[in-house]
Amino acid sequence: MRMLLPSKIAPASRHLFAPFCAALLLSVAGSAVAAEALQPEPLDFDIPAQGLQAALVKYADQAGLQLALPAQIGDGLKVSGIQGRYTRADALDRLLAGSGFGYQVTDNTLTLEPARIAAEPAAPVPAETQAPPAQAQESGAIEEITVTARRVEEKLQQIPVAVTAVTEAALSQMSIHEMRDLSAVAPNLNIKQSSNDGQSALVSIRGQLPAGVLLTTDSAVGIYVDGINNPRANGFRSALVDVARVEVLRGPQGTLYGRNTTGGAISVITNAPTDKFEGSVSLTGGNYDSINGVGIVNLPLSDEIAMRLVAQRAVHTGYGRDFDGKDLADEDSTYLRGKLRFQNDALSAVLSTDYQSDKTGGPIFRLSGLTQYTTPVGGPATREVTQELGLAQTPENWAIAAAQLQQYVYDGHGNAYRSGLQDSYSDFTGNSSGLDVNWTLSDTLSLRSLTGYRHTRRRNLQDIDSTPFSILTVPYKVDDDFYSEELQILGNLGSVNFVGGLFGSYEDGYETSAPGSLAALTAAAGRSLYSTQGGFVKSSSYAAFGQANWKATDQLTLTLGLRYTTDIKELTAVSHTNQDYISDPLPSGAAGCSIPASLLKSPELCRAGFKDTFSDPSWLTSADYKLTEDMLVYAKVARGFRAGGENLRGLNAIALQPFGPETITEYEAGFKADFLDKRARFNLALFHDDYSGVQRTVSLFNGSTTTTLVSNAAQANIDGVEVESILRLTQRITLSANIGYTDARYVKFVDATGDRSDEDWPTPDWTYALSARYGVPLSTGELAFQADYQGQSKQNLYPAVAKQPEDVTQDAYGLLNARISYTHDAADLEVSIFGRNLLDEVYAESGLSTEGLGTNFLNIGEPRTYGVQLVKKF
């Protein structure tokens, strides 16, 4: 690339930027004309926040242009960076927003042109509308992000969808490195670790959450990586490495993200290979002996082929210890990803594959209470402790045992991270592959194919009771293969843009668990300690969909979408009582069979077969109106559908009954606006949900073992509001906030356990996140300070049949995170110090009520962590 630079830059010219910024509106029209000369094909841009001159040099290099800079450019003006896939014109407009410069492109040379300055008097402007020079100098527009929330590239603020988009740079600034941390980025988004598995997350949006993490239950929130569906949020700890952005779509995505997503979708878009040799190395160290290394390299192999490779290795010691001093909630993980891209004028194909291995000592459970309404207090758990102490089963000895057990009930004091006696662990391995092919058929029509495969293997042993006694342990195994294919046709016919397609998926796996409870009591009674519950699962899903946007006028756009889905669920249930850990393969004989004889396939086989088909339409209709170029209002009605299924852990005829589908119809109105020359943003969404067939899970104790029941609530209503706002006070100071409110309640809920209509909803009413960032421009780069505070209101973590809800209720709490970073532009080096949960708040992520067993439990979240990170780009 040839650079055209003036031989001398006048230092005094730095003071001319105030009138340049004040005249920004006069330069926009010229920029729009110049943009027509830029090639329209989108490219991948990665330009960090830095001085304007250095940023333009990087832009020209990545855009394949020569560069001519005026003498007034100077070094004093900082610009916001851009990262992602944009057209050359869009990327340049974002880069120059608020700078006071326009541009022209002639013969592949980009020439910057200052707006009118003081020597060229502009037309008179009323005093009340004229920005003070000092304020104009500090101005800087909010970054405009291009999203694919409707399967095509659109500007975030110009679509009638409640969607939050976060770039890789923003994730880094907030010290967000894994899926659970995303709760801070969007209102009414709640992601917590599952009480069943340390490698799984429970994701809820607008009060919608899964009935569990079993193979027979589907997520209410779709998880998509590079457009490919993943059926459950398992093993995504490293999913946020080398990403372009994360999009959080709120509300039922019945049409375009329609596979059982009644609550919303999280779409992770990873960085694609580019035609430039580049890469980075990151090393992070912190408390708990934490070490995290990431290496990224992008390799252009030819004019049409490029490859991108990512590797991560992370370890830390346990946040907690069991009573033998062994680690709990530690990490030993490896993540690898490779992407290969072929691209010419008519065809683009990206082949991706990844591998993840993650081992941990298991989550930190704490006993939160003993049942007070049983005899003895603590019920069977107290009897178990009495037996283990070698005492007779008398009221006097029960009191002694209950007092012993009470010592391990966590009451908010003492060490919250000491738990359990068994060798708990949670191991996950998984690999995924995907092929994304785009054919350009004409200027107005294209085809896209998304092919995906994902294999997961999980092994887990949890000492849930968190005491030195053998009250409840749960080991389990899961192996699963998931295949998917989606074909899309995208195009426009004049004022109508459309997306249509077909989707199909197939899942094949098995899952078993062997809850072991009351070891001494069951042995004394001559009963088996374990009851192996599980089965072989096969699921198929087929759908046809289409959505069209009609631009009725320059301001008004109407949207209509429809999808029809058929899901076929099959389960071969197996349940045996035995003295051993889960057998592999699953037993088939009738000895020790726990399944009712009426459900058996044959007397000699302990297997029951179930097959159910669920079909339903989903649809969307919306209207949006542009009040001004920067202000949009919209109204939307959408219907979502989540298929029913079979209960994988049933031990009797009632529990083995299939559960039905759930449907939701949501009415939403929204407002999106940018103010103050795009330095302020305010987005508002109001919604009301009519929710039918709500899927819920409850754990039951049947005298010696625990089992699970999945049922449907007849009807529920959800009302809510969401606010997202950003304010660039100056070019150095940025403030942001998001607030979500959800009022969810059952209209009627009666199942085999009784009337549950008054039961608490298992998500918080309020979620919020506040953020402040202060950047100090330096001659060599930037020094930045950022603080983030996220919180939620009180939450009943396991309301199902808990007669002592206080034992499984987390009070309102907030987490403070902070980061200080220094970026050296010339060296492409960033050094940061960071801290998460700096106030060392003790809180529970999830809970489990087994009051029939005599106990309730909490799963404790992460304590304070801090460290230092170095990132070197090349």
C-alpha positions, -999 to +999 in steps of 0.1 A: +000+000+000+013+035-009+007+062+017+005+098+008+014+119+038+023+156+041+060+162+049+052+183+079+022+184+102+015+218+119+012+214+157-012+243+158-037+224+136-047+203+166-067+232+179-089+233+148-109+202+157-136+220+177-150+239+146-145+207+126-168+188+150-193+216+151-195+214+113-199+176+112-234+178+098-221+198+068-196+170+060-221+141+061-236+148+027-202+149+011-193+116+027-224+100+015-215+110-021-180+097-018-193+064-003-208+056-037-173+052-051-164+025-025-169-011-035-200-025-018-187-060-008-184-064+030-150-069+045-137-079+079-124-049+098-105-049+131-094-014+142-090-007+179-098+027+195-068+049+189-056+082+173-074+091+141-043+090+119-032+055+131-068+043+127-070+055+091-037+038+082-052+005+095-084+012+077-067+018+043-046-013+047-076-035+055-098-019+028-071-021+001-069+016-005-042+043-008-044+071+017-040+109+014-042+128+047-045+166+050-022+187+071-049+193+097-051+156+107-027+158+137-025+132+164-047+146+191-081+132+181-091+098+193-117+077+175-137+047+185-126+014+170-146-009+148-146-046+146-167-069+124-179-073+089-189-040+071-189-025+037-160-001+031-183+029+032-201+018+064-168+011+081-154+045+072-186+064+082-183+047+117-147+055+120-151+092+111-183+097+131-178+129+152-143+136+138-153+166+117-139+151+085-154+140+052-138+120+024-135+114-013-124+083-032-108+087-065-087+061-084-085+038-054-071+067-033-090+078-001-086+115+005-098+130+038-114+165+036-119+187+066-154+202+071-158+240+070-135+256+095-135+290+111-119+306+080-150+296+060-180+310+078-211+288+078-246+300+075-259+315+108-272+289+133-296+299+161-277+301+194-300+275+212-291+248+186-254+256+183-231+232+203-204+249+224-169+244+209-156+225+239-185+201+239-181+196+202-144+188+206-152+161+231-181+146+210-181+110+197-209+090+183-220+057+197-208+028+177-234+015+153-234-023+151-245-043+122-264-074+133-279-105+117-309-109+141-332-114+111-307-135+091-296-106+070-272-077+078-291-047+093-282-019+115-291-025+152-311+006+157-332+002+125-349-031+131-381-038+150-366-064+173-356-063+210-320-073+204-288-064+222-255-067+204-221-067+221-188-066+202-157-085+212-141-053+223-170-045+247-169-081+261-132-077+268-138-043+285-164-059+308-141-089+315-167-113+301-151-146+291-178-172+294-215-177+287-227-172+323-212-137+324-235-126+296-263-119+322-249-084+324-252-074+288-290-074+283-322-067+304-342-097+315-314-121+306-305-145+334-279-172+330-270-195+360-251-227+365-274-257+366-277-275+399-275-308+379-242-302+362-213-277+365-208-277+328-244-267+320-262-234+322-299-225+327-306-197+303-338-176+308-351-146+289-382-127+299-391-154+324-388-182+300-365-210+311-360-247+304-376-275+324-341-290+329-309-299+311-320-335+302-318-348+267-356-350+266-361-313+275-355-285+250-342-251+259-365-221+259-337-199+247-320-210+214-282-211+214-267-204+180-230-204+170-223-189+136-260-195+127-260-232+137-284-244+164-272-261+195-301-278+214-288-271+250-264-248+268-239-275+277-201-269+275-201-233+263-175-221+288-150-211+260-176-201+234-167-164+237-131-168+225-123-147+193-158-136+186-170-108+164-201-101+185-229-117+205-265-109+198-292-115+224-327-116+209-355-113+234-390-128+230-402-158+210-383-162+177-409-183+161-400-177+125-363-174+118-348-189+150-378-211+155-365-244+169-383-243+203-372-208+212-402-194+232-380-171+252-354-158+228-321-166+213-284-161+219-264-159+187-226-160+189-208-149+157-171-159+157-145-141+137-141-155+102-108-159+083-097-128+064-072-121+036-047-106+060-019-123+080-026-113+116-030-128+150-027-123+188-014-138+219-032-133+253-019-144+287-040-139+319-029-147+355-048-142+387-058-155+421-067-192+426-035-198+406-054-189+375-036-191+341-054-185+308-036-184+275-051-178+241-034-178+207-050-167+175-036-167+140-051-158+106-034-172+075-043-161+040-034-192+019-043-177-015-064-150-031-095-171-024-086-192+006-079-182+042-076-201+075-081-190+112-069-210+142-077-204+178-063-222+209-071-217+246-057-233+277-071-224+311-065-237+346-072-225+382-075-241+416-108-246+433-130-218+445-140-243+472-129-274+490-145-305+502-140-318+538-110-338+526-094-307+512-100-315+475-108-288+450-144-279+440-152-255+411-117-256+397-109-256+360-087-276+337-098-268+301-086-269+265-103-253+236-094-255+199-111-240+169-102-239+132-120-221+103-113-224+066-129-200+042-131-201+004-145-170-013-149-158-049-173-135-066-202-159-065-195-184-037-184-182-001-179-213+021-167-214+057-158-248+072-154-247+110-146-273+137-138-271+174-129-293+203-133-287+240-123-306+271-132-292+305-126-309+339-137-295+372-141-308+408-178-301+406-200-273+419-201-260+455-233-272+472-243-260+507-270-275+529-295-246+533-321-261+557-337-291+573-374-297+570-391-285+602-425-301+595-414-338+597-407-362+625-379-361+632-368-326+621-348-333+590-368-364+581-349-393+565-317-373+565-317-371+603-324-408+605-294-414+582-271-394+604-284-413+634-276-446+617-241-434+607-234-424+643-242-459+654-272-448+675-306-463+679-335-447+661-351-429+691-364-394+695-335-385+718-309-397+693-327-380+665-322-347+683-285-354+686-283-363+649-303-332+639-279-310+659-250-326+641-266-320+608-275-284+616-239-276+620-235-278+582-265-256+573-251-224+558-267-194+574-247-167+557-218-169+581-186-188+580-169-204+550-195-207+522-171-226+499-165-257+521-187-286+510-191-323+506-171-355+512-174-375+480-149-371+452-172-348+432-162-340+396-177-328+363-160-337+330-171-325+296-157-332+262-173-320+230-166-313+193-186-295+167-183-290+130-201-266+107-203-257+070-218-223+060-221-219+022-235-188+005-242-187-033-249-153-050-273-161-078-280-126-089-280-090-075-313-098-058-312-135-049-289-158-029-289-192-013-274-203+020-268-237+035-259-242+072-248-277+081-240-286+117-228-315+139-222-315+176-211-344+199-211-341+237-199-364+264-205-356+301-195-374+332-205-361+366-206-371+403-221-347+428-222-349+466-252-326+468-258-328+505-225-310+512-219-328+546-196-356+557-227-379+558-240-400+529-274-384+524-275-377+486-250-383+458-259-382+421-236-396+394-246-395+357-234-400+322-245-384+289-234-391+253-252-373+225-249-366+188-268-337+172-271-331+134-288-301+117-293-287+082-309-254+073-314-241+037-323-205+032-332-184+001-328-147+005-337-119-018-356-088-026-384-079-051-384-042-053-397-029-019-400-065-004-371-083+012-376-120+021-360-150+038-374-185+034-362-220+040-362-255+054-348-268+087-341-304+099-323-319+128-317-353+143-305-362+178-293-396+191-280-401+226-284-417+260-284-404+295-284-422+328-282-411+364-280-431+396-291-411+426-278-427+458-294-416+490-293-427+527-265-452+523-266-465+559-304-467+561-308-485+528-281-510+537-296-517+571-330-523+554-315-546+528-324-523+500-303-511+470-284-479+473-287-468+437-316-467+413-303-462+377-326-440+358-322-431+321-327-442+286-320-439+249-332-408+232-339-400+196-354-367+184-362-353+150-374-319+141-386-306+107-397-271+098-405-248+068-404-211+073-405-177+056-405-140+065-409-109+044-405-072+050-424-048+028-413-012+028-447+004+023-433+039+025-400+055+033-410+055+069-433+025+073-423-012+070-445-042+076-432-077+084-449-111+082-434-144+091-446-180+094-431-213+104-445-248+108-426-273+129-430-310+135-410-326+163-408-364+169-396-375+203-386-411+211-375-426+245-365-461+255-366-458+293-345-480+315-346-481+353-328-506+375-320-509+412-284-521+418-255-517+442-231-504+415-225-472+398-242-466+364-236-496+342-224-490+306-241-501+284-274-498+301-288-530+316-316-547+298-326-576+320-357-577+342-338-582+375-342-552+398-364-535+373-381-503+386-405-497+357-441-507+362-449-540+345-477-524+326-453-503+307-426-529+299-420-539+263-418-576+274-416-593+308-379-602+303-368-566+293-367-537+317-374-512+290-404-490+282-408-474+248-424-440+241-429-420+209-447-387+206-452-362+177-458-325+183-467-301+155-475-265+156-473-232+137-453-202+148-457-168+133-448-131+136-463-099+124-449-064+130-450-028+119-423-002+123-423+035+116-393+058+114-403+090+131-369+105+121-337+090+107-326+082+142-360+073+159-380+042+154-413+029+169-427-006+163-454-030+174-452-067+171-472-099+178-453-132+178-461-168+186-436-193+198-437-231+203-417-256+223-423-293+218-432-316+246-414-349+253-409-378+277-396-379+312-361-395+313-360-400+351-395-414+358-398-444+382-436-449+381-465-447+357-473-411+366-437-398+362-432-417+330-461-399+313-451-376+285-454-339+290-471-316+265-458-287+244-459-251+255-469-221+234-466-184+239-482-154+222-463-122+229-475-086+223-447-061+221-443-024+215-409-007+213-391+026+208-355+030+196-338+064+194-304+081+191-300+117+203-274+144+205-257+136+172-257+099+181-240+105+215-271+093+234-292+062+229-325+051+245-343+019+237-376+008+253-396-024+250-429-033+266-444-068+264-473-090+275-472-128+271-500-153+271-483-185+281-499-220+278-487-254+288-457-241+308-432-270+313-420-274+349-398-300+367-401-312+403-378-336+423-397-362+444-385-386+471-402-420+471-389-434+504-354-445+493-347-428+460-353-395+442-372-392+409-382-363+386-416-353+373-421-330+343-455-315+340-474-286+323-490-256+339-523-248+323-518-210+319-496-182+329-492-145+321-460-124+319-457-087+317-425-068+314-405-037+304-369-033+292-347-002+290-313+001+274-295+034+274-260+047+265-246+082+270-213+095+256-209+124+280-176+133+263-154+114+239-137+101+271-167+092+293-193+067+284-222+057+307-246+028+300-275+011+318-300-017+311-329-025+333-354-053+330-387-060+348-407-092+346-440-098+363-448-135+358-476-155+375-496-187+370-532-184+361-538-221+369-513-249+377-525-282+389-505-315+385-499-348+402-484-331+432-514-308+438-524-272+431-493-251+424-511-220+412-496-198+439-460-210+433-433-184+428-419-179+394-383-192+392-367-161+378-360-127+394-385-098+388-357-072+383-324-074+365-301-045+359-266-035+349-247-002+351-215+006+334-191+036+333-160+039+312-133+067+312-106+068+285-076+090+288-058+096+254-021+094+256+006+102+231+013+065+229-022+051+232-050+051+258-055+045+295-090+033+302-110+028+334-142+008+335-166-003+363-196-025+359-223-034+384-249-060+377-277-071+400-310-088+404-340-088+428-349-117+452-353-150+435-368-183+446-343-207+430-365-239+433-401-230+441-415-265+431-431-280+462-408-262+486-427-257+518-398-238+532-391-214+503-367-193+524-342-222+522-339-219+484-345-182+480-316-159+471-320-123+484-314-094+461-277-089+453-252-072+430-218-079+417-191-052+411-165-057+383-138-033+372-110-031+347-080-008+341-063-012+308-034+005+289-032+002+251+001+010+233-008+017+197+026+013+181+033-020+198-003-033+194-001-042+231-027-040+258-021-045+295-050-048+319-058-055+355-093-066+364-115-079+392-148-096+392-172-097+422-148-072+439-170-069+470-168-107+475-205-111+475-216-146+486-246-157+465-264-188+452-267-195+415-292-223+417-310-244+443-325-278+449-354-288+471-356-324+483-378-318+513-391-354+511-355-364+519-354-338+547-331-312+532-328-282+508-296-271+491-279-242+474-253-240+447-228-212+456-216-188+429-180-176+422-161-156+448-139-125+442-114-131+414-088-107+400-058-108+377-036-093+350-040-097+313-015-090+284-027-091+248-002-087+220-015-084+184+006-089+153 
